[in-house]
C-alpha cells in the first residue's frame, strides 16, 4: 500500500535523501518505527515522494561541488513498490548524469536491476552499495525479515557487485539477544563478507536498540514468533535503550579478529569515511552556490 505526496525538499545537508517513507519488508526489529521519527501514517502505508526526481534534478543542477548522494538510511530504496514506480532508478539516472557519486543501503536484490547505472556512476565518480545482513540461517531470516529476499540471495548480490568492481559495505546489525547472537550466526555472515570481498562491515556492538514505538512492535512480534522471550527481555533489560547481547564481548573479539585477518574495515567511523569519500580528481573546488 502506498500514498503519494509532493515533497518540498529531498536532499539534506549531508547529501542524504529518502524517496520513500515507511517500509513493507516487515522486519520485526525496525528502528524506523520509533515514535521519534513522527510518522503520521501507518508504517506499511509507504509515503512516496513522487516529485523526488524533479527535486533532485533541481538540487544537483545548482551544486558546484560534487559529493556522494546517499539513500536508504530511513527506508529501503528497493522495497516492493520500487519495482513499478522506478523512482530510485530515476534518481540514479540524475546522479549519473550530473557526475555525482551514489551510495545506498538495501536488503533487496532489486538493486541488481540498476546495476548498469551503478556501474556507470562508479566509473564516472564513485558508487558504494551497502547491504544489511543479520541472519545466516535462512529459516530464521524468513521469521525476522519476512518480506524481503533472504541472506544467501543478498550474498549473491554482493558477489555480483564485486565482479562489477562496485565496492560494498555490510551492515551487521541488529544482533538480537537470545535469537541471532550466536557464534555460528556471526561467523556465517562474516564468511559471506570475506568471500564477497566487502570493503567494510559496520557493527557498533553485538546487540540492538529499542525505543518507544519500536519496542512495542518488537515485543508483539516476540509474543507471536518466540513465545515467552518478551518476558526474558523485560527481566534482563527493563526499558533500556541499548540492549546488548550477553555474548557481546566474545562475539566482538571474533568480529574484529576476522575483519583484521581479511583486510576488512571494521571501525564504524572508518567505514563511514570510506562510504562518503568522493574522489578528489572528480571534485570541483568551487563552493556550493
RAZILIN-V832755 format. One record per residue. RES is the residue in one small letter. SS is DSSP state (h for helix, s for strand, l for the rest). PHI is phi in radians with two decimals (* if undefined). Layout:
res->{RES:RES}
ss->{SS:SS}
phi->{PHI:PHI}
This chain:
res->{x:x:x:x:x:x:x:x:x:x:x:x:x:x:x:x:x:x:x:x:x:x:x:x:x:x:x:x:x:x:x:x:x:x:x:x:x:x:x:x:x:x:x:x:x:x:x:x:x:x:x:x:x:x:x:x:x:x:x:x:x:x:x:x:x:x:x:x:x:x:x:x:x:x:x:x:x:x:x:x:x:x:x:x:x:x:x:x:x:x:x:x:x:x:x:x:x:x:x:x:x:x:x:x:x:x:x:x:x:x:x:x:x:x:x:x:x:x:x:x:x:x:x:x:x:x:x:x:x:x:x:x:x:x:x:x:x:x:x:x:x:x:x:x:x:x:x:x:x:x:x:x:x:x:x:x:x:x:x:x:x:x:x:x:x:x:x:x:x:x:x:x:x:x:x:x:x:x:x:x:x:x:x:x:x:x:x:x:x:x:x:x:x:x:x:x:x:x:x:x:x:x:x:x:x:x:x:x:x:x:x:x:x:x:x:x:x:x:x:x:x:x:x:x:x:x:x:x:x:x:x:x:x:x:x:x:x:x:x:x:x:x:x:x:x:x:x:x:x:x:x:x:x:x:x:x:x:x:x:x:x:x:x:x:x:x:x:x:x:x:x:x:x:x:x:x:x:x:x:x:x:x:x:x:x:x:x:x:x}
ss->{l:s:s:s:s:l:l:l:l:l:l:l:l:l:l:s:s:l:l:s:s:l:l:l:l:l:l:l:l:l:h:h:h:l:h:h:h:l:l:l:l:l:l:l:l:s:s:s:s:l:l:h:h:h:h:h:h:h:h:h:h:h:l:l:l:l:l:s:s:s:s:l:l:l:l:l:l:l:l:l:l:h:h:h:h:l:h:h:h:h:h:h:h:h:h:h:h:h:l:l:s:s:s:s:s:s:l:l:h:h:h:h:h:h:h:h:h:h:h:h:h:h:h:h:l:l:s:s:s:s:s:s:l:l:l:l:l:h:h:h:h:h:h:h:l:l:l:l:l:l:h:h:h:h:h:h:h:h:h:h:h:h:h:l:l:l:s:s:s:s:s:l:l:l:l:l:l:l:l:l:l:l:h:h:h:h:h:h:h:h:h:h:h:h:h:l:l:l:l:s:s:s:l:l:l:l:s:s:s:l:l:l:l:h:h:h:h:h:h:h:h:h:h:h:h:l:l:l:h:h:h:h:h:h:h:h:h:l:l:l:l:s:s:s:l:l:l:h:h:h:h:h:h:h:h:h:h:h:h:h:h:l:l:l:s:l:l:h:h:h:h:h:h:h:h:h:l:l:l:h:h:h:l:l:l:l:l:l:l}
phi->{*:-2.37:-2.42:-1.89:-2.36:-1.78:-1.36:-1.55:-2.41:-2.32:-1.68:-1.51:-1.13:-1.68:1.47:-1.64:-2.57:-2.21:-1.31:-2.06:-2.38:1.94:-2.81:-2.02:-1.16:1.36:-1.07:-1.26:-1.89:-1.04:-1.18:-1.11:-1.33:-1.03:-1.14:-1.10:-1.50:1.00:-1.20:-1.87:-2.43:-0.98:-1.04:-1.40:-1.54:-1.22:-1.41:-1.92:-1.48:-1.16:-1.69:-0.98:-1.06:-1.12:-1.13:-1.16:-1.03:-1.11:-1.16:-1.24:-1.13:-1.65:-1.52:-1.66:-2.03:-1.25:-2.79:-1.49:-1.86:-2.01:-2.62:1.92:-1.23:-1.83:-2.40:-1.08:-1.29:-2.15:-1.27:-0.99:-1.14:-1.13:-1.00:-1.65:-1.33:1.04:-1.27:-1.07:-1.09:-1.05:-1.20:-1.12:-1.07:-1.21:-1.04:-1.10:-1.15:-1.67:1.35:-1.51:-1.62:-2.44:-2.46:-2.53:-2.00:-2.64:-2.04:-1.88:-1.34:-1.08:-1.01:-1.18:-1.01:-1.81:-1.12:-1.10:-1.22:-1.07:-1.14:-1.17:-1.05:-1.18:-1.24:-1.37:-2.43:-2.91:-2.37:-2.25:-1.79:-1.88:-2.15:-1.52:-2.21:-2.08:-2.46:-1.22:-1.30:-1.18:-1.13:-1.16:-1.04:-1.15:-1.35:-1.45:-2.35:-1.24:-1.95:-2.51:-1.07:-1.30:-1.14:-1.07:-1.16:-1.13:-1.08:-1.10:-1.08:-1.04:-1.19:-1.13:-1.12:-1.00:-1.15:-1.59:1.12:-1.67:-1.13:-2.30:-2.30:-1.84:-1.63:-1.70:-2.94:-1.49:-1.89:-1.56:-0.95:1.21:-2.17:-2.10:-1.61:-2.04:-1.02:-1.09:-1.18:-1.15:-1.11:-1.13:-1.14:-1.12:-1.07:-1.04:-1.09:-1.14:-1.18:-1.44:0.94:-1.20:-1.38:-2.68:-2.27:-1.63:-2.55:-1.27:-3.04:-1.58:3.03:-2.64:-2.08:-2.37:-2.42:-0.95:1.73:-1.18:-1.03:-1.10:-1.15:-1.12:-1.16:-1.12:-1.16:-1.10:-1.01:-1.35:-1.85:-2.38:-0.93:1.61:-1.30:-1.00:-1.10:-1.15:-1.08:-1.11:-1.13:-1.43:-2.06:0.89:-1.85:-1.06:-1.30:-1.60:-2.05:-1.69:-1.12:-1.07:-1.67:-1.03:-1.09:-1.19:-1.20:-1.18:-1.09:-1.11:-1.03:-1.16:-1.13:-1.13:-1.12:-1.10:-1.10:-1.89:1.15:-1.78:-1.14:-2.13:-1.35:-0.98:-1.09:-1.17:-1.10:-1.14:-1.10:-1.08:-1.15:-1.47:-1.13:-1.84:-1.05:-1.05:-1.13:-1.82:-1.57:-1.36:-1.56:-1.28:-1.37:-1.02:-1.97}
